[in-house]
Amino acid sequence: MIEVYGLTVRGRRLARNPKNPDTPPYRVVHFLDKVRSATKETISSYCGMNPVQTAVVLRALKARNIVAEEAGDNV
């Protein structure tokens, strides 16, 4: 199963804040705001993180209700 992530309503509001620092979590939020949804691999390559860092950031953002996992199917 492919894991696809997107922003929640709270995440979309956070993405519009012009005072966001340039940190890995905010890079992920900004990227997801631009593309609507993406896989872990796409997020990793765009944000310049390895897969482990991406997993940690996504887990933290999910816990704060900023990112949600969307339904994905095998292709």
Number of C-alpha atoms within 10 A of each C-alpha: 8 12 14 18 21 22 26 16 13 12 22 18 12 18 22 12 10 7 8 14 10 9 9 16 19 18 18 24 24 22 20 21 19 10 9 13 19 18 16 18 16 14 24 18 12 11 18 13 15 13 15 11 13 21 16 12 17 23 14 14 19 17 11 12 14 21 24 20 16 14 10 12 8 6 5
